[in-house]
Amino acid sequence: MSKVEITTETAEADYFAQRQLKKGAVGWLLLVGLGVAYVISGDFAGWNFGLAQGGWGGMFIATVAVAFMYLCMCLCMSEMSTMLPTAGGGYSFARTAFGPFGGYLTGTAILIEYAIAPAAIACFIGAYCESLFGIGGWVIYLICYVLFMGVHLKGAGEALKIIFVITAIAAVALMVFIFSMLPAFNSANLFDIAKTDAAGASSFLPLGYIGIWAAVPYAIWFFLAVEGVPLAAEEAKEPHKSLPRGLIGSMLILAFLALSILFLGPGAAGADALKDSGAPLVDALKAVYGENTWLAGFVNFVGLAGLVASFFSIIYAYSRQIFALSRAGYLPKKLSLTNKNHAPYLAIIIPGIIGFLMSLSGEGDLLILMAVFGATISYVLMMLSYIKLKSAKASMPRPYQAPGGVVTAYIALILAFIAVVAGFVVDPKVWLMAAGIYAVFIAYFLLYSRHHLVAGTPEEEFANIQNAEQELK
């Protein structure tokens, strides 16, 4: 990271008193539920657009590669989260490794991911509601934002318990879908998308080798945001134990669900039938069992719980990311103020308004690409942070250590870099739009916030302690 001149401001005595989260509100089981909740909407809608980009074979290869990337990344993040259990998550790791500018680059990339993802999910909730009730569009988007932001304003413990229950209900719907598709599975259905003239095209890869790259952003949708578990660090019980359990446990569950759905949905209903669907699980059940069956109705109705769980939980994620960045002075400081329930109310409300306006586009697939841009940039930076911390801060306490260490991080880094390029392959215009948003954040830091950083944040204090220890050595 290039060196940037930084100045800090001394906080008033009550500055941090007005910016307190609720300690010890979350155990490891709730963290597993949170990790699954962040992502579970990706099982219900969005992933299937990868079939249109790469055919089933391209989507399968992309999903296996992406799952391996996330597993490696979660192992490394588990280690970093026990080293630095603060609400900043990936921002905190990069702040310690590369200083304020590196932390800001990582934190704002994560923020782009988390602020845009709920808008995409709102579009899919609208599609499921349209299928179920005949009502969709902006009314549903507005209800989602107003209702679930309101719950989050009541505090973390209450919100995460509700998320856990909703996620469990959604998981039941997925298991019903999986077992319902098993009798109808036919491997020939996986390869019913017409072969093109692209290089390397075959029945397995109907859109050729390039289709694998193009499917990567939609394979990421199966796992996008699971890395947000460390954002609950300041509200977790025994974070040195609960954070690794939450990250790794949720990742294993998500990998099982992703592969099951990718095989059984297209394998029963046909890949071609699902590639453009707004509600692929419901459409798969209808294709196999007919219209107006109780199975399709059940998965449609309960499937809303999966979409709601991710929508609900990612509001939590973006609010904690903004809280950490604002508390440190990277973003306007008022955004980190907390209410009587210790919830960062402006960090919940303001991005929600922006997300609602973005959801009005109704372009869920394009919003996925924008969210994936922020995610993949942050993955590259977080893995670089892990590699740097392994060498530069080797003496830091590590209650948990990732198997493979730096080798595991390099695997995740290479795959994350490939994923960054893949987003550009799918739609350069959308990729550049997301890059433009990122550029505005960077300009804000260079022109203003780097001169107004706050001393005494958990990340700042941790960095000071580490620097003092290095000087003593």
C-alpha positions in Angstrom: 0.0 0.0 0.0 1.3 3.5 -0.8 2.0 5.7 2.2 -0.5 8.5 2.8 -0.1 11.3 5.3 -2.4 10.7 8.2 -3.5 13.0 11.0 -5.6 12.0 14.0 -7.8 13.9 16.3 -8.0 13.2 20.1 -11.5 12.1 21.0 -13.6 13.8 23.7 -14.1 11.8 26.9 -17.6 10.8 26.0 -16.9 10.0 22.3 -16.7 6.3 22.7 -19.3 6.2 25.4 -21.8 7.3 22.7 -20.5 4.5 20.4 -20.9 1.3 22.4 -22.2 -2.1 21.1 -23.8 -4.7 23.3 -21.1 -6.9 24.7 -21.6 -10.7 25.0 -24.9 -10.8 23.1 -24.0 -13.5 20.6 -22.8 -17.1 21.2 -21.1 -19.4 18.6 -24.3 -21.1 17.5 -25.9 -17.7 16.7 -22.7 -16.9 14.7 -23.1 -20.0 12.7 -26.7 -19.0 12.1 -25.6 -15.5 11.2 -23.0 -16.8 8.7 -25.7 -19.0 7.0 -28.2 -16.2 7.1 -26.0 -13.8 5.3 -25.8 -16.2 2.4 -28.9 -18.4 2.3 -30.8 -16.2 -0.1 -28.2 -17.2 -2.7 -29.7 -20.7 -2.6 -33.1 -19.5 -3.5 -32.4 -17.1 -6.3 -29.5 -15.5 -8.2 -27.2 -18.5 -8.6 -29.1 -19.7 -11.6 -28.1 -16.8 -13.8 -24.7 -18.5 -13.8 -26.3 -21.3 -15.9 -27.1 -18.7 -18.6 -23.5 -17.5 -18.5 -21.6 -20.8 -18.5 -24.1 -23.7 -18.8 -24.2 -26.3 -16.0 -20.6 -27.4 -16.5 -19.3 -23.9 -16.3 -21.3 -23.1 -13.3 -20.3 -26.4 -11.6 -16.5 -25.7 -12.1 -17.0 -22.1 -11.0 -18.9 -23.2 -7.9 -16.2 -25.8 -6.8 -13.4 -23.2 -7.3 -15.3 -20.5 -5.4 -16.3 -22.8 -2.6 -12.6 -23.7 -2.2 -11.7 -20.1 -2.2 -14.2 -19.3 0.5 -13.1 -22.2 2.6 -9.4 -21.1 2.5 -10.4 -17.5 3.1 -12.6 -18.4 6.1 -9.8 -20.4 7.7 -7.5 -17.4 7.4 -10.1 -15.0 8.6 -10.8 -17.2 11.6 -7.2 -16.8 12.6 -7.2 -13.0 12.1 -10.5 -12.6 13.9 -9.0 -14.2 17.1 -6.0 -11.9 16.7 -8.2 -8.8 16.4 -11.8 -9.3 17.6 -13.3 -5.9 16.8 -16.4 -4.8 14.9 -14.4 -3.8 11.8 -13.8 -7.3 10.6 -11.8 -7.2 7.4 -11.2 -3.5 7.7 -9.5 -4.1 11.1 -7.2 -6.8 9.7 -6.1 -4.6 6.8 -5.7 -1.5 9.2 -3.3 -3.5 11.3 -1.4 -4.9 8.3 -1.2 -1.9 6.0 -2.2 1.2 8.1 -5.1 3.5 7.8 -5.2 3.7 4.0 -5.1 -0.1 3.6 -7.9 -0.4 6.2 -10.0 2.1 4.4 -9.6 0.5 1.0 -10.7 -2.8 2.5 -13.5 -1.4 4.6 -15.1 0.5 1.8 -14.9 -2.4 -0.6 -16.7 -4.5 2.0 -19.2 -1.7 2.4 -20.0 -1.6 -1.3 -20.7 -5.4 -1.1 -23.0 -5.1 1.9 -24.8 -2.0 0.9 -25.7 -3.3 -2.6 -26.5 -6.9 -1.8 -29.7 -6.2 0.1 -31.0 -4.3 -2.9 -30.4 -7.4 -5.1 -32.1 -9.6 -2.5 -35.1 -7.2 -2.3 -35.6 -7.7 -6.1 -35.7 -11.5 -5.5 -38.1 -11.1 -2.6 -40.3 -9.1 -4.9 -40.2 -12.0 -7.5 -41.1 -14.6 -4.9 -44.0 -12.4 -3.5 -45.2 -11.8 -7.1 -45.3 -15.6 -7.6 -47.0 -16.2 -4.3 -49.3 -13.2 -3.7 -49.4 -11.5 -7.0 -47.9 -8.4 -5.5 -44.2 -7.4 -6.0 -42.2 -4.3 -7.0 -41.4 -1.2 -5.0 -44.1 -1.8 -2.3 -42.5 -5.1 -1.3 -39.0 -3.5 -1.3 -40.2 -0.6 0.9 -41.9 -3.0 3.4 -38.7 -5.0 3.6 -36.4 -2.1 4.4 -38.7 -0.3 6.8 -39.7 -3.5 8.8 -36.2 -5.0 9.1 -34.4 -1.8 9.8 -36.9 -1.3 12.6 -36.0 -4.6 14.1 -32.3 -3.9 14.0 -32.9 -0.6 15.8 -34.0 -2.7 18.8 -30.5 -4.1 19.3 -28.1 -7.0 18.2 -29.2 -9.7 20.6 -32.9 -9.5 19.6 -32.1 -9.1 15.9 -29.7 -12.1 15.7 -32.1 -14.4 17.6 -34.8 -13.6 15.1 -32.4 -14.1 12.2 -31.5 -17.5 13.6 -35.1 -18.6 13.7 -35.8 -17.4 10.2 -32.7 -19.1 8.9 -33.7 -22.4 10.4 -37.1 -22.2 8.7 -35.4 -21.4 5.4 -33.1 -24.4 5.8 -36.1 -26.7 6.3 -37.5 -25.4 3.0 -34.2 -26.2 1.2 -34.1 -29.7 2.6 -37.7 -30.2 1.4 -36.6 -29.1 -2.0 -33.5 -31.3 -2.0 -35.5 -34.5 -1.1 -38.3 -33.6 -3.5 -35.9 -33.3 -6.4 -34.1 -36.5 -5.8 -36.6 -38.9 -7.4 -36.8 -36.7 -10.6 -33.0 -36.3 -11.0 -31.8 -37.1 -14.5 -28.2 -36.2 -15.4 -29.2 -35.5 -19.0 -31.2 -32.5 -17.8 -28.0 -30.8 -16.6 -26.8 -30.5 -20.2 -29.9 -29.3 -22.1 -28.6 -25.8 -22.9 -27.8 -25.6 -26.6 -24.1 -25.7 -27.5 -22.6 -22.5 -29.0 -19.7 -21.9 -31.3 -17.5 -20.5 -28.5 -14.0 -21.9 -28.0 -14.1 -25.2 -26.1 -17.9 -25.5 -26.4 -19.4 -28.9 -25.6 -22.6 -30.3 -24.0 -20.8 -29.9 -20.7 -19.6 -26.4 -21.5 -22.2 -25.1 -24.0 -20.7 -21.5 -23.8 -17.1 -22.7 -24.0 -14.2 -22.0 -21.6 -15.1 -18.4 -21.2 -18.4 -19.5 -19.6 -16.5 -20.7 -16.6 -15.2 -17.2 -16.0 -18.5 -15.7 -16.6 -20.2 -18.0 -14.1 -17.9 -17.1 -11.3 -19.8 -14.0 -10.0 -23.0 -16.1 -9.7 -21.1 -19.0 -8.0 -20.0 -16.4 -5.5 -23.6 -15.6 -4.8 -23.8 -19.0 -3.2 -21.4 -17.8 -0.5 -21.3 -14.0 -0.7 -21.0 -12.3 2.8 -20.2 -15.3 4.9 -17.0 -13.5 5.7 -19.1 -11.0 7.6 -19.2 -13.2 10.7 -16.2 -11.3 12.3 -18.3 -8.1 12.3 -20.0 -9.5 15.4 -16.7 -9.7 17.3 -17.4 -7.0 19.8 -20.8 -8.5 20.5 -19.7 -12.1 20.7 -19.2 -14.3 23.8 -15.6 -15.7 23.9 -14.7 -14.4 20.5 -11.4 -16.4 20.4 -13.6 -19.6 20.3 -16.9 -18.5 18.9 -15.6 -16.7 15.8 -13.7 -19.6 14.2 -16.7 -21.9 15.0 -19.1 -19.5 13.4 -17.1 -18.9 10.2 -16.0 -22.5 9.5 -19.3 -24.1 10.7 -21.5 -21.8 8.4 -19.1 -22.3 5.5 -19.4 -26.1 5.6 -23.2 -25.9 5.8 -23.3 -23.5 2.8 -21.1 -25.7 0.7 -23.4 -28.7 1.2 -26.5 -26.7 0.3 -24.9 -25.0 -2.8 -23.7 -28.3 -4.3 -27.0 -30.1 -3.5 -29.1 -27.4 -5.1 -26.8 -27.0 -8.2 -27.1 -30.7 -8.9 -30.7 -31.4 -8.0 -32.5 -28.2 -9.3 -31.2 -28.3 -12.9 -30.9 -32.1 -12.8 -34.6 -32.5 -12.2 -36.1 -29.5 -14.0 -33.5 -28.8 -16.7 -30.7 -26.2 -16.7 -32.3 -24.3 -19.6 -35.6 -24.0 -17.8 -34.0 -22.3 -14.7 -31.3 -20.1 -16.2 -33.4 -16.9 -16.3 -35.8 -17.6 -13.5 -36.5 -15.1 -10.7 -37.6 -18.0 -8.4 -35.7 -21.0 -9.6 -36.6 -23.4 -6.8 -40.3 -22.8 -7.2 -40.1 -23.1 -11.0 -38.1 -26.3 -10.6 -40.9 -27.8 -8.4 -43.6 -26.7 -10.8 -41.7 -28.2 -13.8 -41.4 -31.6 -12.0 -44.7 -31.8 -10.0 -47.0 -29.4 -11.9 -48.6 -26.1 -11.1 -50.5 -25.4 -7.8 -48.9 -28.3 -5.8 -48.4 -28.0 -2.1 -44.7 -28.5 -2.5 -44.2 -25.5 -4.8 -46.5 -23.4 -2.5 -44.5 -24.5 0.6 -41.1 -23.8 -0.8 -42.3 -20.5 -2.3 -43.8 -19.4 1.0 -41.0 -20.6 3.3 -38.4 -19.7 0.7 -39.3 -16.1 1.4 -37.7 -16.8 4.9 -34.4 -17.5 3.2 -34.4 -14.3 1.3 -35.6 -12.4 4.3 -32.9 -14.0 6.5 -30.1 -12.7 4.2 -31.7 -9.4 3.7 -32.2 -9.0 7.5 -28.6 -10.2 8.4 -26.8 -8.1 5.8 -28.4 -5.0 7.2 -26.6 -6.0 10.4 -23.4 -6.4 8.5 -23.4 -3.1 6.7 -24.4 -1.2 9.9 -21.4 -2.7 11.8 -19.0 -2.0 8.9 -20.1 1.6 8.8 -20.1 1.8 12.6 -16.4 0.8 12.7 -15.3 3.1 9.8 -17.3 6.0 11.2 -16.0 5.5 14.8 -12.5 5.7 13.5 -13.2 8.9 11.5 -13.0 7.4 8.0 -16.7 8.2 7.4 -18.7 11.0 9.0 -18.6 10.5 12.7 -22.3 10.8 13.3 -22.8 7.5 11.5 -21.4 5.6 14.5 -23.7 7.1 17.2 -25.7 4.4 19.0 -29.2 4.5 20.5 -30.3 3.4 23.9 -30.3 -0.2 22.6 -26.7 0.2 21.5 -27.6 0.0 17.9 -25.9 2.3 15.4 -29.1 3.9 14.1 -27.8 6.2 11.4 -25.6 3.4 10.1 -28.7 1.3 9.7 -31.1 3.9 8.3 -29.0 5.9 5.7 -27.6 2.9 3.7 -31.1 1.4 3.8 -32.5 4.4 2.1 -29.8 4.2 -0.6 -30.3 0.5 -1.0 -34.1 1.0 -1.4 -33.5 3.5 -4.2 -31.1 1.0 -5.9 -33.7 -1.8 -5.6 -36.1 0.2 -7.7 -34.1 -0.7 -10.8 -35.4 -4.3 -10.4 -32.2 -5.6 -11.9 -31.2 -8.2 -9.4 -28.6 -9.8 -11.6 -26.8 -6.6 -12.3 -26.9 -5.6 -8.6 -25.3 -9.0 -7.8 -22.3 -8.1 -10.1 -21.9 -4.7 -8.3 -21.9 -6.4 -4.9 -19.5 -9.1 -6.1 -17.1 -6.3 -7.3 -16.8 -5.0 -3.7 -16.6 -8.4 -2.3 -13.8 -9.7 -4.5 -11.7 -6.6 -4.1 -12.0 -7.0 -0.3 -11.0 -10.7 -0.5 -7.8 -9.8 -2.3 -6.9 -7.1 0.3 -7.8 -9.4 3.3 -5.7 -12.2 2.0 -2.8 -9.8 1.5 -3.4 -8.6 5.0 -3.1 -12.2 6.3 0.2 -12.8 4.5 1.6 -9.5 5.7 0.6 -10.2 9.4 2.1 -13.6 9.3 5.5 -12.1 8.6 5.4 -8.6 10.0 3.4 -9.5 13.2 4.5 -13.0 13.8 4.4 -12.5 17.6 0.8 -11.6 17.7 -1.3 -14.0 19.8 -3.3 -16.4 17.6 -5.7 -18.6 19.7 -6.7 -20.2 16.4 -4.3 -20.9 13.5 -5.4 -21.7 9.9 -4.3 -25.0 8.5 -1.7 -24.4 5.8 -1.1 -20.9 6.9 0.3 -18.7 4.2 -0.2 -21.4 1.5 -3.9 -21.4 2.3 -4.0 -17.6 2.0 -2.2 -17.6 -1.3 -4.7 -20.1 -2.8 -7.6 -17.8 -1.7 -5.7 -14.8 -3.0 -5.2 -16.2 -6.5 -8.8 -17.4 -6.8 -10.0 -14.0 -5.5 -8.0 -12.2 -8.1 -9.5 -14.4 -10.8 -12.9 -13.6 -9.4 -12.2 -9.8 -9.8 -11.4 -10.3 -13.5 -14.5 -12.5 -13.9 -16.8 -9.7 -13.0 -15.3 -7.6 -15.7 -15.8 -10.4 -18.2 -19.5 -10.7 -17.5 -20.4 -7.0 -17.8 -17.7 -4.4 -18.1 -20.2 -1.5 -17.7 -21.6 -2.7 -14.4 -18.1 -3.5 -13.2 -16.9 0.0 -14.1 -20.0 1.5 -12.3 -19.0 -0.2 -9.1 -15.4 0.9 -9.6 -16.7 4.4 -9.9 -18.4 4.2 -6.6 -15.2 2.9 -5.1 -13.3 5.8 -6.6 -15.6 8.3 -4.9 -14.9 6.6 -1.5 -11.2 6.8 -2.1 -11.4 10.4 -3.1 -13.3 11.2 0.1 -10.5 9.7 2.1 -7.6 11.4 0.2 -9.3 14.8 0.3 -10.9 14.9 3.7 -11.2 12.0 6.2 -7.4 11.1 6.4 -7.0 14.5 8.1 -9.8 13.7 10.6 -9.1 10.2 11.9 -9.9 9.5 15.5 -7.3 8.2 18.0 -8.2 5.6 20.5 -10.4 3.3 18.5 -9.8 -0.5 19.1 -8.0 -0.8 15.8 -5.8 2.3 16.5 -5.0 1.2 20.1 -4.1 -2.3 18.8 -1.8 -0.9 16.2 -0.1 1.4 18.8 0.5 -1.6 21.1 2.0 -3.6 18.3 4.2 -0.7 17.2 5.4 -0.3 20.8 6.2 -3.9 21.1 8.2 -3.8 17.8 10.2 -0.9 19.1 11.1 -2.7 22.3 12.3 -5.6 20.3 
